Amino acid sequence: MSRPVVCIVGRPNVGKSTLFNKLAGRRISITEDTPGITRDRIYAEGEWLNNYYTIIDTGGLDPRSDDIFMSNIRKQVQVAIDTADIILFVVDGLEGITQTDIEIANLLRKSGKPILLVVNKIDTKKELIHFYDFFELGFENINYISAEASLGIGDLLDEIIKNFPKDSDPITYKDAIRVAFIGRPNSGKSSLVNYILGEERNIVTDIPGTTRDAIDSYFEYKDDKFILVDTAGLRKKKYIDEKIERYSVIRTLTTIDRSDVCVLVIDGTIGITEQDSKIAGYAHDNGKAMIIAVNKWDIVQKDDKSYKEYEKSIRETLGFIQYAPILFISAKTGKRVDKLLDTINLVYLNYIKRISTGKLNDIINEAVLMNQPPSDKGKRGKIYYATQVSVKPPRFVIFVNYKELIHFSYARYLENQIRLNCDFTGTPIILEFREKGKEK
């Protein structure tokens, strides 16, 4: 049984995203005084008085617009409406009823879903001047709030809960693998997520920078649960001149922070770019499991040496993530997408892998026999023992006599020995050296 789904719908700039952030309990949607900011459906989990629900934010709807994004937004809003158990129809209490509100009301009535009319931007009773006009839209359940000032939110949540389906039962996504699809704009991240989901959940166009928000999508494959997150592509700073897009960069980095596995999607027709290196570096520095997916491989001109040459180029450019497996895929044809999902599961298992203290010390002792720790000015480094202290990523503490003697090159040697004996494909591992008797 799935948790109830609450969908927020309305014309542009009525405060939908601000309300969404209040109901979700944190700032998720981009909010800015520019119509049309939220283009895709955005999902979040919410809770009120031990009642759990999923909430969907949607792009501002204008049924009469011929804009390329508006036609896509209409499709996205319709999918959200079809998915929802309850619809929050948000209107601007200061402006009063508009023709667009009337057209949206007519569209929503066809859904047959419970609809709560939410009159927003009512900060004081003086601003109720237009409130009663909204009864003209024909909805019985009318609520007035100020999403910005958090007024009336509790009463609105009480009304939402009253309209929950009687057979709803909350589910948890705590055991799901969080996967972030990262990379430069127009590399095919949204197309890849759409192919996996089997539906057009994210808007896809040929215009770089279309995906401004990071979008969570729950997905099950075989016996595994995933939360797939499409992110906005990172562009060079000189191209980031919109305040809105700067928010998106922050959101992308925040999404990486919250993820378990990052799939770096590379445009196979272009190759590795500076932006790819930067975002991969950020994921690596934050200890995330990683996979490199070379997309659009179906249209890359190649011969029998292309795979090896391309892989060699990637390894040379992204030398700091040698542990990341490389897959050559096509989001358009689905080539090797199943293998990508299997690889995500594999690297996640390595990301949470633990090695027994006995096995770890056997590996370290054998490594020391083959290559002794460095010495300096009569002092020789000595390793006493090692233990694994955490996962995500695997972190090992190695106790030594003189920490300053363990140079970077020797630490890398020990890491390589651990990797040779244990499969840590796709995940960084962290070695922390401590002097015996100075345990933290």
Summary of the structure (lengths in Angstrom):
residues: 440
radius of gyration: 25.9
end to end distance: 45.8
largest distance: 90.0
contacts: 1421
relative contact order: 0.09
helix: 37%
strand: 22%
